[in-house]
Amino acid sequence: MQVTQVRKLTQHRVIVIGAGYAGAIAAGRLARRLRNEDVTITLVNPEPDFVERVRMHQLAVGQELRPRPFSEMFAGTGVRLRVARVTAVDATGRTVTIEGETGAGNGTGTGTEAGKSNGTGDGTEAGNGPAGDVTGTGPTGNTTEQLPYDTLVYALGSSWNTHDIPGTAEHAHDIAGRPGALRLRERLTALGTGQPVVVVGGGLTGLEAATEIAEARPDLDVALVARTALGDWLSPKGRRHLRKVCARLGITVHEHTTVTAVGHDHVTTTPSPNGLAQATTGPATIPAAVTVWTTGFAVHPIARATALKVDATGRIEVDGTMRSVSHPDVYAIGDAALVTGPGDKPLRMSCASGIPTAWQAADSIASRLTGTKPTTVPLRYFNQCISLGRKDGLIQYVTADDQARPAALTGRTAALYKELVCKGAAWGVANPTLGRPTRRRAVLQESAPLPHATTANAG
C-alpha cells in the first residue's frame, strides 16, 4: 500500500500587487473569506492611501479629495501593506521583486500616509497613521526585496497611452493617476486668462477632463480634439446633450482630427483617416499652453516581461475565474486582465468592469483554498457614467456588450447619479463584501505521497 504523509499546514501566502479599485477590493474580500491563521495577505502599492482614479479630473482643477489611508481601510482585517514599487514578477519561481521607497505602517501608528490632509501628497510624505492591523516591516530607502508567494493577484492596472506620438511624453499632461493630475493642477493654476488648453481624446476621460477644466476655469480657452465625431458611440439623445454642454461651456471641438505631434505650446493635427476634414486637408496646428493627453490606457509592462500568457497589448489572458490560463497560481484582475464579456468581446478598461473581476478572483481563490467549487458570474455592462463638470452629467444606458441604448439620463440628475456611483465605488473598496455578513473559512491541509513511497504485502 502507498504510505502518505500529511504536510504540516503553513500559512498560504497571497500577494496582491496594485491597490487600485480591483486590487484593494480583492485583498479586503479575501481577508474576510479566509482565516488569518491560515493565510497571509500582502498588498503591495507605491502609495499608502487609496486613490479614487475616477476623480482625477477633479483633482487636476484644484478640488480637494477625501483622504482614504489603507491603514484605516484595512484596520482589523489582517491585510499587510507594503508601500513599495513592484519591479519584476517571476511567475516560474513564484516571487515578486519590490523596491521600497517608504516604510509601511507597522500596526502602531508609525506608517506613512501620503497627503492625508488634502489628498495632494505624492506618496512620500511621512505621517502618523492610526493603530491597526495593516502591518509592514519595510523596506525602507531604495532597497530591493523578493517576496515569495503561493498565490499572486496581479492588479497593476494601467497608465496613460502616448501611442508613441512625438512630443507627448515630454510636453503633454496625463490624468491617469494622482502624480499626473497633481502636475496638471500646478500647471493649470499658473495659467493666465485666455491661455489655450487642448484636451486630446474624445472618450470618457477626455470629455470629463475638458468639461471639468472649462467649468472650473471659464477664463481659459479650452479645446477638445476627437479622432471621430463627438460622442459618436452615444445615443442620439446623448450626442445632442454633449454638444449642448460643450457649447454652453465654450469648448471648441475639433472632430475627425488626429494629433500627430505635441510641442511645448501647440499640437500638430491632421484629418483623421476616413473622417471629414473640418477646415484643412493637411497638417495644422492648434495653440496649447497646456496639452492634456487622454487617448486611452496602456497596461503596466511587467506582465509582458514574464512567462505569463498575454495578448498583443500585454493584458494577461484569464479564464472565467480570473485565473491565468498559463500559470494557475496567478490571477489577474482589472485593467491588467484580458476578460471576455458578452458576445466574446474583451471588456474595456474601466472601473465598471474592474470591480467585478476583483470579486470573482477573490471568491475563486477562497473557494479553491477551502475546498469548494468556484462559481463564475457573467460580466456585463449597464451604463456609461460621464461627469460634465460638477453641475451636469450624462448617463448612457447600454446593452450587456456596451452598445448604446436609446435611453439616456442628462443634466443635474445625471450629475447626481454619477456622484453616487463614484461614492459607491469608494465605499465598495472599504466594504468589499458590500456589507453582507461573511464567515472566515479554514484553508484545507494538503496531503501528498512521500518522496519514496513504500509498499507492503498484507498477510
N, C-alpha and C positions, 0 to 999 in steps of 0.2 A: 504494500500500500504506500501511497505518497504521503510523506510527512510534511505538514505545513507549519509555517512559522508566522505568528501574528506580530506585525510590527507595532512597536510602541507608538502610540499616537503623538505626533508632534503638531505644533500649530501650522496650519496651512497658510502659506504666505501669499497674500493677494496684494499686488501693486497696481495702483491706478495712476496713470500718467496723464496729466492735464486736468484742470479743475474748472473748466467752463461749465455750462449748464449740464452737459452729458456726464462729464467725469465726476463732478461734485455729487450729482444725484446718484450715480452708480455706487460711489463709495458709501454714502449715507444709507442707501437702501440695503446694501449688503450688510452693513453693520447692524441693521435692525432685523436681519433674517438669520444671522449666524451667531453662535455663542462666542464671546470674547476669548474664552479659554481654548477654543478650538481653532481660531483663525486670527491672523494679524492682517489688518487692512492699512496699507500705507498709501497716502495720497501725495504725489509729487507735483508741485506747481511753483513757478517762479515768483508768484506774489502770494502774500499771506491772507489776502481777502478776496472774496468773490466779486467779480466784475460783471455787471449787467451789460453784456455786449450789445443788446438791442437798444441801449440808451446812449451809445457813444456819440451820436449826432447831438444829443442834448448836452453832454459834457463838453463837446467842442465849442459850443456857443456860450459857455460860461455858467450853465446851470449846475447846481450842486446835487450830487447823488448821495443817497443814503449809504453810509459805510456798512459793509457786511463781512466782518472778520470771520475767518474759518474757526478761530478759537472759540467763538461764541456759537457758531452754527453747528459745530460737531461736538460741543461740550457734552460729556457723559456718554458718547457713543463708542469710544474706543478707537476711532479713526486717528491714525498717526499722520501728522502733516510734516512733510519735508519741503522747506522753502528752498528750492533748487531748480536748476535747469537741466532737462534731460538732453544729453549729448549723443547717446547711442543706445540701441536695443540689440541684444544678441538673442535672437529667437531660437537659436540652436542650443546655446549654452544657458538660456533662461536667466539672463541678467539684464539689468538696466543700469547704464552709466549716467551718473548725475554730477553736475558741477555746482557746488554751493556758493552762493554769494552773500547769503544772510543766514543766521541761525534760526532754526524753527523753535516754536514755543515748547516749553518743557513741562507744561501742565501746572506751573506755579506762577504764571503771570509774567514771565520774562521773555515772551516771544516778540517777534516783530510784526507790526500791523501797519501796512503802508497806508498813509493818508487817511487815517481813521476820522480825522476831524472834518474833512470836506470832500473826500473821495478823489483828491487830486494828487495823491502820492505816486511815486514812480516805482514802488515796490522795494525800496531800500531804506526808508526811514525807520529808525527804531522807535518802538512804542511799548507801552506796558499793557499786556493783554490780561484778561481775567483768568482766574484759575479754572482748570477744566481738564478733560481727558484728551485733548488734542495734544499729542506728545511728539517730541522730536529730539534727537540727540546730535544735531549737527546737520550737514557740515557747515563750517564757518570759513570765512575767507574765500579763496578760489580753489578749494580742494576738490579733488575728483574721487568718486567712490562708486563701487559697483554694488548694486543691490540684487541679490538673488530672489527669484520668485518661483512659485508653483503655478500661479495663475496671473496673467497680465491683462489688464483692461487698458487698451490703447485709446486715449481720448485727447490727443494733442491738437486736434482741431485744424483750423486753417488760418491763413493770414491774407493780406491783400495780394492780388494778382496783377503784376505790372505788364504781363504779356510781352515782356522784353521791349516795350516801346521806348525808344531813345529818350533819355532825359527824365523819365518818370521817377526812377529811384532817387535821382539827385534833386529834383525840383518839386515833385508833387507831394501832397499830404494824403494820409490814409486815416480812416476811422474804423479799421478792423479790430483795434484793441485800444486799451487805455493809453499806452505811451503815445501812439499816433494821434489820438484825439486830444491829448494834452498839448502836443506840439502844435496842432492846428489851432487850438484855443489861444495859445500865446500869439500865434501869427495873426489871427483874426483881430485880437484885441489891439494889435499895433496898427491896424489899417485905418486910414483916414477916410472921411466922407467921399463917396464917389468912386472908390477903388474897385476894380473889377475882380470878381471871384468866379471861377469856372469850375463847375462840378461835371466830371466826365463819367458817364454811365447813367442810363435811363432806367435801371432796375429799381428794386425796392429800396436799396441802400442809397442810391443816387437821389431818388425822389425825396426821401426823408431828409437827407443832408441839405439839398437845395432849398426845400421849403423851410426847414428849421433856421438856416442861415438868413434867408430872406425875411423871415418874420422877426427874428431877433435883431437883425441889423438892416432895417429898411433903408439906411443911408448908403448901403453898398450896392454895386451893380452886379447882380447875380445872374449867371447864365448856366444853362444845363445843356450838355451835349449828349445826344442819343443816337445810336447807330441805326435805329429803326424809327417808325412813327412813335410819338409819345404814348406810352402805355398801350402798345398795340396788342398785348396779351389780355387786357382787361375787357370787360363787357362794354357795350356802347354807353351805358349809364356811367360806368366807372371812368371811361375816357373823357366824357363830357365834363365830369366833375373835376378831373385832374387838370384839364385845360382852363377851367374856370378859376381854380385855385392859383395856378401859375400866373394867369393874367392879373388876378387880384393882388398878388404879392410882387408883381413887377418882374417876374423871372423871364428872361429871354431864352427861348427854347430853340436849339439848333437840331432839327430832326434829320435823319438819314445822313448823318455825318460821323466820320471816323477820325479820331485823333491819331496822328502818325508820329508826333514828336511833342515833347514838353520842354519849354525853355523857362528861364527864370522869371520872365514877365509875359509869356504868351504860350499858347498851344497852336500847333500846326495841324490843320484838318484837311480832309479830302472827302468828297461824296462817297457814301458807303456803297459797296458793290450791290448792284440790283436795286439801289434806292433812288430816290428822287432828289436831285441836287437842289438846294434851297436858293443859292444866289450865284454860285460859281460852278464851273465844270472842272476845276483843277484845284491845286493846293491853295489854302487860305490861312490866315492867322486870326486868332481871337485873343485880345489882350487879357492877361491874367496876372494880377498881383499875387493871387493865390490860386493854385490848382488843387482840387480835391479829386482823388482817383478812386472810383467805386465800380470798376468793371468786373466784378466777380471776385471769387476767392480761390486760393491755391492751398492744397493741403500741405501740412508740415512734411519736409523732405525726408525725415528719418525713416519712415516706413519703406520707402523705395530702396534705401541702403541696407535693408535687412533681407533675410531669406523668406519673409512673408510674401505670399502671392498678392500682387497688387495689379490694378488696371493701368491703363496708359497715363492716367492723371496722378497716380500714386496712392489712390484710395485702396484700402485693404478689402479684399473680397471675403465676404462672410456668408454664413448660412442664415436660416430664419431665426436662430437663437443668438445671432451676432457673434458666432464663433468663427474664427479664421478657418477657411477651407484647407489651408496648408499646415497650420500649427494649432492643434486642438486645445492647447493651454493658453491661447491668446484670444481675446475678444476685442473687437473694435466697435466703437460707437461714435455717434455724432458725425461731424464733417469728415472724419478720417475713414469712415466705413463706406463701402460700396453696397448699399442696401437696395434691394429690388422691391418696388411698390406695385400698385395696381397696374395692370397692363404690361408687366415685366419691364417697367421703366425705372431707371435709377432715381431714388429720391434726391431732390435738390438739397444743397447745403442750407440748413435753416434750423432755427430753434424748434420749429413745429415738428420737424422730423427727428431732430437730435434727441429730444427728451424721451420720446417713446423707445428709442433704441437703448437708452440707458436703463429704463425699466425692464426691457426684455433681457438685456445682458445680465443684470443683477439677479433677476429671478431665475434665469437659466443656470448661472453659476451656483446659486444657492440650492437649486434642485439637484444638480449633479453631485454636489458635495454631501448632500443629506440623503441621497439615495432615492429621490423621486424623479419621475419623468418630466423633463422640461416641456412646457407648452409654449406655443407661439401665438402671437396675436397679430392679425393683419394690420399693416401700417397704411394709413391713408390720410388725405388732406380734407379739410372742411372749409377753410377760408384763408385769404391772404390779408393781413392786417397792416395798413400803411398809415403812419402818422404824417400829417401835412402841417407841421407846426404844432403848437400847443392848443390851438383852437379849432382845428379841422382834422379830418381823417377820412379814410376810405377803407371799408371792409368789403372785399370782393369775395363773394361766395363761389366756391369751386367744386368740381366733381372730385371723386376719390383720387383720380390721377392728375389733379391740379389744373384742370381746364376751367376757364371762367364760365359761370352760370349767368343768366341774365340779371339776377338779383344782386344788388349792392347796397350797402349802407354808407351814407355820406354825412359830412358836416360835423357838428359838435357831438352828436350822438355817437358817430363813428370814432371821434377822438376819445370819448369816454370809454368806449368799448376797447380800443387799443390800450389805453392806460390800464384797464382792468386785466387785460391779457398779460401785460408786462409785469404788473404786480403779482399776478397769479403764478407766472413763471418763476419769479424770485422766491415766492412763498414755497413753491414746489421743491426748490433746491434745499431749503431748510426742513421741509416736510416731505421727504421722498416717497413715503407710503401714502401720501395725500390724507393724512390724519386717521387712516384706518389702523386699528389695533393689530399688532404683529406679535408673533412668538418666535423667539430665537431658537433655532433647532441645532442639534448636535451634528457635527461632521462625523461621518462614519469612519471607523477604523478600517485600514486596508489589510488584507492578508495576501501573502504571496508564497510560492514554493521556496523551500530552502535552496540555496545555490547548488548544493549537491544532494538532491533528494535521494533517499534510500528506499528500498522496498523490502518487505518481509513476507515470508510464506506462513500462512496460518496452519495450525495443526501440529 
